[in-house]
Amino acid sequence: MHLLTDLPVLQTSLRLDGLGLSERDRKILERTRGKLVHASVDFGEAVRALGEAVCEVIPAGRTYVLGQSASGPIVSSLLSGVGIVPGDTGILVVRVTREGVQTTLGRLVP
């Protein structure tokens, strides 16, 4: 188990490939990060960018609150199960199973 400060930053497509994400999930995260390049990134801005990316990649796609972590809501599309959550070290990318099990994959932005 890693400390939150030891989590990898999702920086490149190659790094995203190493996380076992689907092609759709990689596209969503890449587009989300692309929308945050020039923004001051707070969780609200990240949720907006994620929502736009989901709509671009999934026809009629929407984002939902999939659950609650100790640090805040987990926001994702229902199809994906890969979403974002606020964390002490920034915005975290997580995978949530249908049973509600949460796995932290890394940080969305540096």
C-alpha positions in Angstrom: 0.0 0.0 0.0 1.3 3.4 -0.9 1.1 6.7 1.0 -0.9 9.3 -0.9 2.3 11.2 -1.5 3.9 8.2 -3.2 1.1 7.9 -5.8 2.2 8.3 -9.4 1.1 11.3 -11.4 -0.7 10.3 -14.6 1.5 12.2 -17.0 1.6 10.4 -20.4 -0.4 8.0 -22.5 2.3 5.4 -21.8 1.8 5.8 -18.1 -2.0 5.5 -18.6 -1.4 2.3 -20.6 0.4 0.8 -17.6 -2.7 1.1 -15.3 -4.9 -1.5 -17.0 -7.4 1.1 -18.2 -9.7 0.6 -21.1 -9.1 2.6 -24.3 -12.3 4.6 -23.4 -11.0 5.4 -19.9 -7.6 6.5 -21.2 -9.3 8.8 -23.7 -11.5 10.3 -21.0 -8.5 10.9 -18.7 -6.3 12.3 -21.4 -9.1 14.7 -22.5 -9.8 15.7 -18.9 -6.1 16.5 -18.3 -5.9 18.4 -21.6 -8.8 20.6 -20.4 -6.9 21.4 -17.2 -3.6 22.4 -18.7 -4.1 26.2 -18.2 -6.5 26.0 -15.4 -6.1 26.5 -11.7 -7.1 23.0 -10.8 -9.5 22.6 -7.9 -11.9 19.7 -7.6 -14.9 21.6 -9.1 -12.8 22.5 -12.2 -11.7 18.9 -12.5 -15.3 17.7 -12.3 -16.3 20.1 -15.1 -13.4 18.9 -17.3 -14.3 15.2 -16.6 -17.9 15.8 -17.5 -17.0 17.4 -20.8 -14.5 14.6 -21.6 -17.1 12.0 -20.8 -19.6 13.7 -23.1 -17.0 13.8 -25.9 -16.1 10.1 -25.6 -19.3 8.4 -24.6 -22.4 9.2 -26.6 -25.0 10.8 -24.2 -22.4 10.2 -21.5 -22.9 11.8 -18.0 -21.0 11.9 -14.8 -22.4 10.8 -11.4 -21.4 10.6 -7.8 -20.5 6.9 -7.5 -19.8 7.0 -3.8 -18.1 8.8 -1.0 -14.5 8.5 0.1 -13.0 9.9 3.3 -11.9 13.0 1.4 -15.0 13.7 -0.7 -17.3 12.4 -3.5 -16.1 10.0 -6.2 -17.2 11.3 -9.6 -17.3 9.1 -12.7 -19.4 7.9 -15.5 -21.5 4.9 -14.7 -20.0 3.0 -17.7 -16.4 3.6 -16.7 -16.1 3.1 -13.0 -12.8 5.2 -13.2 -13.3 8.6 -11.7 -11.8 11.3 -9.6 -11.9 12.2 -5.9 -10.4 15.1 -4.0 -7.4 14.1 -1.9 -4.8 15.7 0.4 -2.2 15.7 -2.3 -4.5 16.8 -5.2 -7.1 15.2 -7.3 -6.9 11.4 -7.4 -7.9 9.0 -10.1 -9.7 6.0 -8.6 -11.4 2.8 -9.9 -14.7 1.8 -8.2 -16.2 -1.6 -8.7 -19.9 -2.3 -8.8 -19.5 -3.6 -5.2 -18.1 -0.2 -4.2 -14.5 -1.3 -3.7 -12.2 1.7 -4.4 -8.6 1.5 -5.7 -6.5 4.6 -6.1 -4.6 4.7 -9.4 -2.7 7.9 -9.0 -3.0 11.7 -9.2 -4.7 13.4 -12.1 -2.4 16.4 -12.4 0.9 17.3 -10.8 
